Amino acid sequence: MSLWHDNLKLLLVTLGEKGCRYYTKNFRGTVDAFQVKAVDTTGAGDSFVGALLCKIVDDQSILADEKRLREVLRFANACGAITTTKKGAIPALPSEADATALIKASSK
């Protein structure tokens, strides 16, 4: 993997409607996307990154715990997916409750 270097804690590859891949020094994997009816993809990546950073800034130890990292990436994927269901970037940004509801609904 040519993008990796020893100072990285996390390398992400976003895959749009296919989810994302993650790489750390100790583990790697894929987190699936949520299936939604996309209207406009503007802002989806920004929503994903914002959600991810919001969670990591609160607790950087997430980066060392694969189970918790996968939960955070699932949350970020949910935020990105929800953003595609409305027109425009800012008006389409979801709340934490919206993302949590999508995660719960997809777990049934």
C-alpha positions as CSV (number, residue, x, y, z in Angstrom):
1,M,0.0,0.0,0.0
2,S,1.9,3.1,-1.2
3,L,-0.2,5.7,0.7
4,W,0.7,4.2,4.1
5,H,3.6,5.5,6.2
6,D,4.5,4.8,9.8
7,N,3.3,8.1,11.2
8,L,-0.3,7.5,10.1
9,K,-2.9,6.4,12.7
10,L,-5.7,5.8,10.2
11,L,-5.9,5.7,6.4
12,L,-9.4,5.8,4.9
13,V,-10.6,5.1,1.4
14,T,-14.2,6.2,0.8
15,L,-16.1,4.2,-1.8
16,G,-19.3,6.2,-2.2
17,E,-22.3,3.8,-2.4
18,K,-20.0,0.9,-1.5
19,G,-18.9,2.2,1.9
20,C,-15.3,2.7,3.0
21,R,-12.1,0.9,3.7
22,Y,-9.9,1.5,6.7
23,Y,-6.3,0.8,7.5
24,T,-4.4,1.1,10.7
25,K,-1.0,-0.4,11.9
26,N,-2.9,-3.2,13.5
27,F,-6.0,-3.9,11.5
28,R,-7.9,-3.2,8.3
29,G,-11.3,-3.8,6.9
30,T,-14.4,-2.5,5.0
31,V,-17.6,-1.0,6.3
32,D,-20.6,-1.3,4.0
33,A,-22.7,1.7,3.0
34,F,-26.3,2.2,3.6
35,Q,-28.7,1.7,0.7
36,V,-30.7,4.9,0.3
37,K,-32.5,6.7,-2.6
38,A,-29.9,9.2,-3.6
39,V,-31.1,12.6,-5.0
40,D,-27.9,14.7,-4.8
41,T,-24.4,13.5,-3.7
42,T,-23.2,17.0,-3.0
43,G,-21.8,17.2,0.5
44,A,-21.9,13.4,1.2
45,G,-18.1,13.2,1.6
46,D,-18.0,16.3,3.7
47,S,-20.7,14.8,5.9
48,F,-18.8,11.5,6.2
49,V,-15.6,13.3,7.2
50,G,-17.3,15.7,9.6
51,A,-19.1,12.9,11.4
52,L,-15.9,10.9,11.7
53,L,-13.9,13.8,13.0
54,C,-16.6,14.7,15.5
55,K,-16.4,11.3,17.0
56,I,-12.6,11.0,16.9
57,V,-11.9,14.4,18.4
58,D,-14.0,13.3,21.5
59,D,-12.0,10.1,21.9
60,Q,-8.8,9.4,20.0
61,S,-8.5,5.9,21.6
62,I,-11.2,4.8,19.0
63,L,-8.3,4.5,16.5
64,A,-6.8,1.7,18.5
65,D,-10.1,-0.3,18.9
66,E,-11.3,-1.9,15.7
67,K,-14.8,-2.6,17.0
68,R,-15.3,1.0,18.1
69,L,-13.7,2.3,14.9
70,R,-16.1,0.3,12.8
71,E,-19.1,1.7,14.8
72,V,-17.8,5.3,14.1
73,L,-17.3,4.5,10.4
74,R,-20.8,3.1,10.3
75,F,-22.1,6.3,11.8
76,A,-20.0,8.4,9.3
77,N,-21.4,6.2,6.4
78,A,-24.9,6.9,7.7
79,C,-24.3,10.6,7.7
80,G,-23.0,10.5,4.2
81,A,-25.9,8.4,3.0
82,I,-28.5,10.6,4.5
83,T,-26.9,13.7,3.0
84,T,-27.5,12.2,-0.5
85,T,-31.3,11.9,0.1
86,K,-31.9,15.7,-0.2
87,K,-30.8,18.5,-2.5
88,G,-28.0,20.7,-1.5
89,A,-25.1,20.2,0.9
90,I,-25.9,22.2,4.0
91,P,-29.7,21.6,4.1
92,A,-29.1,17.9,3.7
93,L,-26.7,17.4,6.6
94,P,-28.2,15.0,9.1
95,S,-28.5,15.3,12.9
96,E,-26.9,12.7,15.1
97,A,-30.5,11.4,15.8
98,D,-31.1,11.0,12.0
99,A,-27.9,8.9,11.7
100,T,-28.7,6.8,14.7
101,A,-32.2,6.1,13.4
102,L,-30.8,4.9,10.0
103,I,-28.3,2.6,11.8
104,K,-31.1,1.2,14.0
105,A,-33.5,0.8,11.1
106,S,-30.9,-1.1,9.0
107,S,-30.1,-3.4,11.9
108,K,-33.6,-4.9,11.9
